[in-house]
Structure formats: structure tokens, C-alpha cells
Amino acid sequence: MKLEKITKKYKIREKEIIVLENINYEFNEGKFYLIKGHSGSGKTTLIQILGTMLNPTSGNLYIESKKINNLKNDEKAKIRNKDIGFIFQNYCLNEKLTALDNVILPMIINKKIKKQERINRAKKLLEMVGLGNRIEHYPNELSGGEQQRVSIARSLANNPKIILADEPTGNLDKKNEIHILELLKKISEQGKTIIMVSHSDFAITYADKLLEIDKGKLVEVNHEIK
């Protein structure tokens, strides 16, 4: 995934606000990237652009050398479903579906995956995140850490190349934060690109690359890796 001269501006009461300015950066396969920045610095805006949900004002987003931001909405939706997995702070699980069915859900519109394969894959993913014995439980029967693990399993359902995580440990205690960070690190070591936004200083020790957004600029920062 590559950002080329990405700028995002908003106009508020005839005043132009520059949120991101001329950002150039390339995210590589099998790396864990952590993006930090103060509230309102543009972290969520950047994640939305990376996730093809928001167009930059200028500049280009590439996934595997393919220019993305000028594609039609239905083409972007296909890329999101196939190439990008999403993990959110508030889990965003369907309360009326079991853990198993929540993980199956993104695969339903993927015509290449047959029904039994969906079930088998969802079970394996839930086992991978340590929830093999909770597949028939509903979100309200799971702890916050368990719900986040379901959302991680769901993000992997269509075997995407990239995982975007927006404050995935923000609602968790330290024990569950460690569990989630170790899981994301393991996933990156298996070849996925993890791009995570977080306020957590503790998360820095798990990242291969630390990035900071300040005054609209994205800067790589040197840090010690765990």
C-alpha cells in the first residue's frame, strides 16, 4: 500500500482546514505499523483514506501498484472486501449473530467461497484467536476482549493482505490489550500488513515501524522493537 502526495482539506465556514498535507509513504508486506498522534491530528482521516472509504483532496492511493482513489464506489467495495480487513475500537459486531456467524458474514458476498468452506474457515479463525469454545455465543455473552478477538477473526475472513485497526485496544484492560497486540504481531509475522492507530504507548513495543502525524505530516520515528 502506497500513499503518494496525499492531501486532505476541509472547508469549514469558508475557512480551509488542512488535515493531511503532501504525505508520501509505502507500507510493506508482513510489517506491523503503529500510527500515533494527538486527538484531531488526522489519524482517523488517514485510516479512512487507506481503507478506501474517503477520497483525498489530492494525491493517490495505490494497492499493489493499482491506483485506487479514482475507482468507482462498487470497485472500491470489492477491494475492501477482498484486500482489506477492518478492526474497530467498538468491535462493530452484529448483536443478533453468534461469533461464528459474525465471522462468516464478510464471506457471504465472496462468491468464490462455498457455504461449507465459510463455516470451516470461520471455525479455524475463531480457534486461532482462542475462541474455539465460544463459537455459538452472542456478543453480549462475551467479554470486551473476546468480542475484539471475534472482530479480528472476522477481519481475516476473506484472507486480506492488509489489516487496518483503529484504536483496537482502546476499550480493553491491560491483560486484554497485551493479548490483542500479541495476536496482531503474530498475524503480521504470517505475512499480513498491519496498520494500527492507537494512543497506547505500550503498543509501540510491538510495532516494526512507528509513525506519527503532526501538523498534517506523517513522519517515521525511531524506536526500540520488542
Residue, then its C-alpha position, 0 to 999 in steps of 0.5 A: m500500500k502506497l500513499e503518494k502526495i496525499t492531501k486532505k482539506y476541509k472547508i469549514r465556514e469558508k475557512e480551509i482546514i488542512v488535515l493531511e498535507n503532501i504525505n508520501y509513504e509505502f507500507n510493506e508486506g508482513k510489517f506491523y505499523l503503529i500510527k500515533g498522534h494527538s486527538g484531531s491530528g488526522k489519524t482517523t482521516l488517514i485510516q479512512i483514506l487507506g481503507t478506501m472509504l474517503n477520497p483525498t483532496s489530492g494525491n493517490l492511493y495505490i494497492e499493489s501498484k493499482k491506483i485506487n482513489n479514482l475507482k468507482n464506489d462498487e470497485k472500491a467495495k470489492i477491494r475492501n472486501k477482498d484486500i482489506g480487513f477492518i478492526f474497530q475500537n467498538y468491535c462493530l459486531n452484529e448483536k443478533l449473530t453468534a461469533l461464528d456467524n459474525v465471522i462468516l458474514p464478510m464471506i457471504i458476498n465472496k462468491k468464490i467461497k462455498k457455504q461449507e468452506r465459510i463455516n470451516r474457515a470461520k471455525k479455524l479463525l475463531e480457534m486461532v484467536g482462542l475462541g474455539n469454545r465460544i463459537e455459538h455465543y452472542p456478543n453480549e455473552l462475551s467479554g470486551g476482549e473476546q468480542q475484539r478477538v471475534s472482530i479480528a477473526r472476522s477481519l481475516a475472513n476473506n484472507p486480506k493482505i492488509i489489516l487496518a485497526d483503529e484504536p483496537t485496544g482502546n476499550l480493553d484492560k491491560k491483560n486484554e490489550i497485551h493479548i490483542l497486540e500479541l495476536l496482531k504481531k503474530i498475524s503480521e509475522q504470517g505475512k499480513t500488513i498491519i496498520m494500527v492507530s492507537h494512543s497506547d504507548f505500550a503498543i509501540t513495543y510491538a510495532d516494526k515501524l512507528l509513525e506519527i502525524d503532526k501538523g498534517k505530516l506523517v513522519e517515521v520515528n525511531h524506536e526500540i522493537k520488542 
